[in-house]
Amino acid sequence: MKKVFKLEDLDCANCAAKMENAIGKLPGVQSVTVSFLTRKMSLEAEDERFDEVLQAAVRCIAKVEPDCRVILK
């Protein structure tokens, strides 16, 4: 499953790269891109584990940039 999420208060491209790197190492992640320009995260993970992977990704983002929020629709 692949979904795109909006990121609020993403401050810099370096932080986006750190987030992408950290999330890409999570178990179950098939692919991830974090774009500073569009302020969006595209996450692809196994269907049965998607919610679990998404919550781990949100925690990674908070570690890199505590003010950044993932808009979960």
N, C-alpha and C positions, 0 to 999 in steps of 0.2 A: 504494500500500500504506500502511496506517495501523497503527501499533503504539503501545502504551503501555508506558512503562518507569518503574520505581520509582527515586527519587532518594534516596540516603542522605546525611545531614549537610548538607541544604539549610538554611541558617541564617536567611534573611530573605526577605520578600516582594519587597524591592527587588532583591535578587540574582536572584530568579526572573524578575522583569520584564526585567532586563538580559540574562539568558540567552535568554529568549523573543525579545527584539528581535534579538540577535546571530544566533541560529539561523534566524530568519525571513528574514534577508538572504542565507543560503547558497544557491548555485545548486542547483536540484533540489527545494527544499523547497516543498511545496504549502501546508501549514499546520502550525503548531506551537503548543502551549500548554504552559506550565510553571506548575504549580499549587503554591504554597507550602503551602496548606492540606492538600492530599492528598499532597504530596511526589511528584508524578508528572509525567512529560513525555509528552505525546501528540504523535507525529510522523507526518506524512503526507508521503510523497515518491514520486517516480517509482519503479515496481517495479524496473526494471533498474539503478537507481543507489542503491537504498535503503541498502545496506551502506556505500557510500562517503559518503553524506549523513549516516548515523548516526555514523560515525567523526569526521566534521567537527563534528557537533553535540557529541560528547563532548569534543573539543578546546576548543570554545567554552565549555562548562560549566567545564572546568578553568581556563580563563583568568579567568573571572569569580569562581569560588570553588574554589580548588585542593583543598580538603578534600571537596568534593561528589563522590560517585561515582554513576555510572549503572549500575544492575543490569541486565545484558544476559542475557535468558533465551533 
